[in-house]
Amino acid sequence: MCGLGAHCVALLKRYPGYRS
């Protein structure tokens, strides 16, 4: 569930444990 490029990076930065 991570194919938005920069948008995805923002989510990862907000959620260090985001792995989907």
PQR file of N, CA, C, O and H, with PARSE charges and radii, in Angstrom:
ATOM      1  N   MET A   1       0.844  -1.197   0.000 -0.4000 1.5000
ATOM      2  CA  MET A   1       0.000   0.000   0.000 -0.0000 2.0000
ATOM      3  C   MET A   1       0.882   1.251   0.000  0.5500 1.7000
ATOM      4  O   MET A   1       0.660   2.171   0.787 -0.5500 1.4000
ATOM      5  N   CYS A   2       1.859   1.279  -0.864 -0.4000 1.5000
ATOM      6  CA  CYS A   2       2.789   2.412  -0.876 -0.0000 2.0000
ATOM      7  C   CYS A   2       3.240   2.674  -2.305  0.5500 1.7000
ATOM      8  O   CYS A   2       4.308   2.225  -2.719 -0.5500 1.4000
ATOM      9  H   CYS A   2       2.039   0.532  -1.504  0.4000 1.0000
ATOM     10  N   GLY A   3       2.430   3.397  -3.048 -0.4000 1.5000
ATOM     11  CA  GLY A   3       2.845   3.681  -4.436 -0.0000 2.0000
ATOM     12  C   GLY A   3       2.498   5.114  -4.803  0.5500 1.7000
ATOM     13  O   GLY A   3       2.005   5.387  -5.898 -0.5500 1.4000
ATOM     14  H   GLY A   3       1.562   3.762  -2.712  0.4000 1.0000
ATOM     15  N   LEU A   4       2.764   6.036  -3.864 -0.4000 1.5000
ATOM     16  CA  LEU A   4       2.423   7.440  -4.139 -0.0000 2.0000
ATOM     17  C   LEU A   4       3.681   8.295  -4.163  0.5500 1.7000
ATOM     18  O   LEU A   4       3.605   9.524  -4.167 -0.5500 1.4000
ATOM     19  H   LEU A   4       3.164   5.814  -2.975  0.4000 1.0000
ATOM     20  N   GLY A   5       4.834   7.644  -4.178 -0.4000 1.5000
ATOM     21  CA  GLY A   5       6.087   8.404  -4.241 -0.0000 2.0000
ATOM     22  C   GLY A   5       6.310   9.268  -3.010  0.5500 1.7000
ATOM     23  O   GLY A   5       6.376   8.754  -1.893 -0.5500 1.4000
ATOM     24  H   GLY A   5       4.895   6.645  -4.174  0.4000 1.0000
ATOM     25  N   ALA A   6       6.424  10.573  -3.205 -0.4000 1.5000
ATOM     26  CA  ALA A   6       6.700  11.502  -2.101 -0.0000 2.0000
ATOM     27  C   ALA A   6       5.623  11.384  -1.021  0.5500 1.7000
ATOM     28  O   ALA A   6       5.918  11.462   0.172 -0.5500 1.4000
ATOM     29  H   ALA A   6       6.370  10.990  -4.112  0.4000 1.0000
ATOM     30  N   HIS A   7       4.379  11.196  -1.450 -0.4000 1.5000
ATOM     31  CA  HIS A   7       3.285  11.093  -0.483 -0.0000 2.0000
ATOM     32  C   HIS A   7       3.529   9.917   0.463  0.5500 1.7000
ATOM     33  O   HIS A   7       3.262   9.992   1.662 -0.5500 1.4000
ATOM     34  H   HIS A   7       4.139  11.133  -2.419  0.4000 1.0000
ATOM     35  N   CYS A   8       4.035   8.848  -0.103 -0.4000 1.5000
ATOM     36  CA  CYS A   8       4.316   7.658   0.702 -0.0000 2.0000
ATOM     37  C   CYS A   8       5.418   7.967   1.702  0.5500 1.7000
ATOM     38  O   CYS A   8       5.346   7.545   2.857 -0.5500 1.4000
ATOM     39  H   CYS A   8       4.252   8.787  -1.077  0.4000 1.0000
ATOM     40  N   VAL A   9       6.430   8.696   1.270 -0.4000 1.5000
ATOM     41  CA  VAL A   9       7.552   9.050   2.149 -0.0000 2.0000
ATOM     42  C   VAL A   9       7.038   9.821   3.356  0.5500 1.7000
ATOM     43  O   VAL A   9       7.498   9.613   4.479 -0.5500 1.4000
ATOM     44  H   VAL A   9       6.489   9.039   0.333  0.4000 1.0000
ATOM     45  N   ALA A  10       6.082  10.714   3.117 -0.4000 1.5000
ATOM     46  CA  ALA A  10       5.517  11.515   4.207 -0.0000 2.0000
ATOM     47  C   ALA A  10       4.849  10.595   5.229  0.5500 1.7000
ATOM     48  O   ALA A  10       4.961  10.808   6.437 -0.5500 1.4000
ATOM     49  H   ALA A  10       5.708  10.883   2.205  0.4000 1.0000
ATOM     50  N   LEU A  11       4.157   9.577   4.732 -0.4000 1.5000
ATOM     51  CA  LEU A  11       3.484   8.644   5.637 -0.0000 2.0000
ATOM     52  C   LEU A  11       4.510   7.875   6.456  0.5500 1.7000
ATOM     53  O   LEU A  11       4.329   7.659   7.654 -0.5500 1.4000
ATOM     54  H   LEU A  11       4.066   9.405   3.752  0.4000 1.0000
ATOM     55  N   LEU A  12       5.588   7.464   5.799 -0.4000 1.5000
ATOM     56  CA  LEU A  12       6.632   6.713   6.494 -0.0000 2.0000
ATOM     57  C   LEU A  12       7.274   7.577   7.565  0.5500 1.7000
ATOM     58  O   LEU A  12       7.639   7.086   8.633 -0.5500 1.4000
ATOM     59  H   LEU A  12       5.736   7.639   4.825  0.4000 1.0000
ATOM     60  N   LYS A  13       7.411   8.861   7.279 -0.4000 1.5000
ATOM     61  CA  LYS A  13       8.036   9.775   8.255 -0.0000 2.0000
ATOM     62  C   LYS A  13       7.100   9.975   9.439  0.5500 1.7000
ATOM     63  O   LYS A  13       7.547  10.137  10.575 -0.5500 1.4000
ATOM     64  H   LYS A  13       7.114   9.260   6.411  0.4000 1.0000
ATOM     65  N   ARG A  14       5.800   9.962   9.166 -0.4000 1.5000
ATOM     66  CA  ARG A  14       4.827  10.168  10.256 -0.0000 2.0000
ATOM     67  C   ARG A  14       4.667   8.856  11.029  0.5500 1.7000
ATOM     68  O   ARG A  14       4.438   8.860  12.238 -0.5500 1.4000
ATOM     69  H   ARG A  14       5.437   9.831   8.244  0.4000 1.0000
ATOM     70  N   TYR A  15       4.791   7.738  10.312 -0.4000 1.5000
ATOM     71  CA  TYR A  15       4.644   6.443  10.976 -0.0000 2.0000
ATOM     72  C   TYR A  15       5.899   5.598  10.766  0.5500 1.7000
ATOM     73  O   TYR A  15       5.990   4.860   9.785 -0.5500 1.4000
ATOM     74  H   TYR A  15       4.977   7.735   9.329  0.4000 1.0000
ATOM     75  N   PRO A  16       6.869   5.702  11.679 -0.5600 1.5000
ATOM     76  CA  PRO A  16       8.129   4.950  11.579  0.2800 2.0000
ATOM     77  C   PRO A  16       7.877   3.439  11.546  0.5500 1.7000
ATOM     78  O   PRO A  16       8.743   2.670  11.128 -0.5500 1.4000
ATOM     79  N   GLY A  17       6.690   3.020  11.989 -0.4000 1.5000
ATOM     80  CA  GLY A  17       6.398   1.584  12.019 -0.0000 2.0000
ATOM     81  C   GLY A  17       5.404   1.226  10.934  0.5500 1.7000
ATOM     82  O   GLY A  17       4.759   0.179  10.987 -0.5500 1.4000
ATOM     83  H   GLY A  17       5.987   3.644  12.328  0.4000 1.0000
ATOM     84  N   TYR A  18       5.283   2.112   9.940 -0.4000 1.5000
ATOM     85  CA  TYR A  18       4.321   1.870   8.855 -0.0000 2.0000
ATOM     86  C   TYR A  18       4.910   0.891   7.851  0.5500 1.7000
ATOM     87  O   TYR A  18       5.839   1.228   7.116 -0.5500 1.4000
ATOM     88  H   TYR A  18       5.807   2.962   9.897  0.4000 1.0000
ATOM     89  N   ARG A  19       4.359  -0.341   7.820 -0.4000 1.5000
ATOM     90  CA  ARG A  19       4.884  -1.346   6.868 -0.0000 2.0000
ATOM     91  C   ARG A  19       3.724  -2.100   6.259  0.5500 1.7000
ATOM     92  O   ARG A  19       3.264  -3.092   6.824 -0.5500 1.4000
ATOM     93  H   ARG A  19       3.605  -0.615   8.417  0.4000 1.0000
ATOM     94  N   SER A  20       3.241  -1.644   5.109 -0.4000 1.5000
ATOM     95  CA  SER A  20       2.093  -2.310   4.480 -0.0000 2.0000
ATOM     96  C   SER A  20       2.322  -2.406   2.989  0.5500 1.7000
ATOM     97  O   SER A  20       1.476  -2.933   2.267 -0.5500 1.4000
ATOM     98  H   SER A  20       3.614  -0.838   4.650  0.4000 1.0000
TER
END
